[in-house]
Amino acid sequence: MVGRLFRAVALFITQILDELRKVVRPTRHELVTYTSVVIVFVCIVMAYVYALDRLFIKLIGFAFGA
C-alpha cells in the first residue's frame, strides 16, 4: 500500500517535470510586447469604466436633482 503511494507520487512528479520541459520561455522582445499590450488594454478599460462612472453620476444627479 505504501509502496504504491510512493510510486504514484514519483509518477506525478515525473509528469510535472516532463510538462515543465515543454514550456517555451518568451524572448525579451516578446515579453516587452505582451506586457505593453496588457498595460495599454488595462488603461483603455479603466478609462471606459471611469467614463461610464462619471456618466452614471451625472444621470443620477440629473434624475434626483442633486
N, C-alpha and C positions, 0 to 999 in steps of 0.2 A: 504494500500500500504506500509506504513512504518512498520507496524507490520509484514508483510510478509518478508520484508527485514531483520528485526531483527531475525526472525525465521530461515531464510536461513543462516545468519551469525552464529547463535548459532549451527545449524546443522553442518555447516562447521567446526567449532571449535571442536565440539564433535567428528566428524570423524577424525580430526587430532589427538586428544588425544587418540582415540581408536587405531589408527595406531602406535602411539608412544609407547603404551603399548606392542605392538607385537615385538618391536625391541629387538634383543638379543645382549647384550654387549659382546665383546670378552674378554676372560680372559687375564691376564697379559702375559702368555706364548704365546697365540695365537697372541697377539698384537706385541710382540717382533719378533715372527716368520714372520708374514706378513710384518712388517717393514723391517726386514733383507732381505727378498726375493725381495722387491721392490728396496731397495738400491743396491743390487747386480745386479739386472736386469738393472737398470738405468746405473750403471757403465759399464756393458757389452755393452749396446747400445752406450754409449758415446765413448768407445774405438773403436767400429766398425765405428762410424761416423768419428772419428779422423783419423783412418787408411784410410778410403775412401778419406777424405780430403787431406791427405798427398799424397796418390796415384794420385789423380787428379792434384795436384800441380806439381808433378814430370812429369806426362804425358803432361800437358800443357807446362811446361818448355821445355820438350824434343821436342814437336811439334813446338813451336815458337822460339826455340833456345835461351832461356833466361839463 
